[in-house]
Amino acid sequence: MTRKTKNSALMILLGSSISLPLLAASDSPSNDKLEQLTVTASRTERAPQDLSISLSVIDEDSIDNLGHSHISELLSQAPGVWISRGNGQEHLTAIRSGVLTGAGSCGAFYFAEDGIPLRGPGFCNVNELFDANSEQAGRIEVIRGPGTAVHGSNALNGVINIISRAPSETPETQIAGEVGPHDYGRLKFSHSNTEGRHGYRISAHGESDGGYKDDSGFDQQKLSLRHDYDGIVWSVQSLLSAANLQQETAGYLLGEDAYKDDSRKRDNSNPEAYRNSRSLRYYSRFERDGSQDSHFVVTPYLRYTEMEFLQHFLPGTPLEENGERSVGVQTAFYQQSSDKLTVHNGFDMELTSAYLQQEQAGTSFAPFPQGKHYDYEVDAKYFAWFVGGDYKAGENTNLNFGARYDIQFYDYDNRMISGNTAADGSPCPTGNGACRYARPEDDSQRFRNWSFHGGLVHQLNSFNSLSVNLAHGFRAPQASELYRLQAQQLNAELDEESLNSAEIGLRGEWSRFSYRSAVYWLQKDELIIQDSNRRNFNGGRTESRGLEVEMSWALSDSLRWNLQGSYSKHQYDNDALTKEGNELDTAPRQLASSQLIWQATPSTVLTLEAVHQSDYYLEADNRFGYPGHTLVNARWQQHYGEHVYSVLRINNLEDIDYAERADYAFGNHRYFVGEPRSVFLEVGLNF
């Protein structure tokens, strides 16, 4: 694939956005697009411009205006982030990286709801973002690069924190219905009020999609119940979240450029595939002020998940069942030690009991035997201590710092015969009798490591500030990387992956204009990879460099332009997998999205959006590629008086041929086909 050096429209946009502040200063009303307070960096409210890390916020208005049915549609509004959509609600994630695949790849990301991880440490799932009610969230906060002292293991490449919507001060109710192509339908309900010291919000929605592909589609329901209590001494925020997904999954479309063939786009070579998922989470966050400018927070929580899915992407299409039960607690103590120094520290703990089973129902064929492949349980214990703070080094300079020490214990129990035979102990009909899947003996392991970060924010003048951030992160091996082995590997002696990161940022804010930019370098070492014999081992190393920009410009009182963009290059830094210097697969150099929002009348809002993705390689040897695409979407939001509204959404306005995701494996080009032009209509009542 030849890299395109022409059509550098993205770079022109990024470059011009740095100079736009010179044109934007005025005495008009303040621009509040980037002023939203955030909680992800330290579990307490902070202004993003006071933090040395790269943090983006997608606010409540953006969520409601977009009305996304898949998380990928929303997170394209964060620079350097790509949620690669599979079929139905499935997805893979990239944050300052290529799209990471494999059983433990999701361990590079910290996915949370109100700061509580969606899955236990060591038990991530690549699709776990569909467990959270992002469709009715208050906002979404995204940290790009290693997390802070409150995150630890898994916050390697980034953090996505879905913040629940707070109760309203006065009674409000919303009921909405939506229809779209392929028998798509959705109902949404929300009710909220505050009475005295108690506030509550009920948010629920259910949707059904008949699926663009043959024999595909999904039914999904989500529920969020939030209660806030503002006491004289203690304040308590509680959330009960539940999600249920029943999905008929369509597999890859095979063949070079098959996504362009209208006669094949709906083909589904795996009509038997499905995914069912259920999750339930609960927490209560207790906080109070103490003496001498101190503040204490403690958050106990519970988590339950279950999932079963037919692995259409594997030979023999085995069925996997997995689940976990977790109980944990997060604590934090904040102290204003002096006029210059604020310190926070805390202790986190989680206990998890998890299981995984895999079974092939069809007939045996070498080296894939009929019957059970895996049946194991893992009891895990996780403990962490952290400290962080802020120090005002000068009138215009603020320092951020933090460190964390994590300990992860695994106690693995194999519930079937050990080794790489069939479930009954018989060998597979291969040259050495080995089956594809291998089961270690019972085992216990411990992993421990430090993560830390330090940075500064220096105010250059009344409008601009400079930020610098250095960070070291890590992730422990996931349970599936240790115990879900293949071929003749019966013991995976794995260590933690590590990451070092450095970045310099420039931010600015005028009355009508805000921007945030960052240039970063990132190196990952001891990557857990799989060799040609399907053995898991540490040894990969990658290097990433990039530029990210996000901006919001009020061109007039009724017209706003938002831009989020990144240019990056992700390369292999040794020859453990392929030639050193090759680019990572599924790693577009350019990602960008832009929204032009026009308040045409007091009751009419029109939005035009473009989402761009440049070309990328499909495999590590850089022999095959996907040319990239640019999608144009349009939205029309109309209010009819105080209580009735409608939203018309048109996705893929130009009706182009594109792939949501492309790769090359098992000798084939493989695609998840993007849908043609689609029109959705939502009608709702607010009262």
Order of alpha helices (4+ residues) and beta strands (2+ residues): alpha-alpha-beta-alpha-alpha-beta-beta-beta-beta-beta-beta-beta-beta-beta-beta-beta-beta-beta-beta-beta-beta-beta-beta-beta-beta-beta-alpha-beta-beta-beta-beta-beta-beta-beta-beta-beta-beta-beta-beta-beta-beta
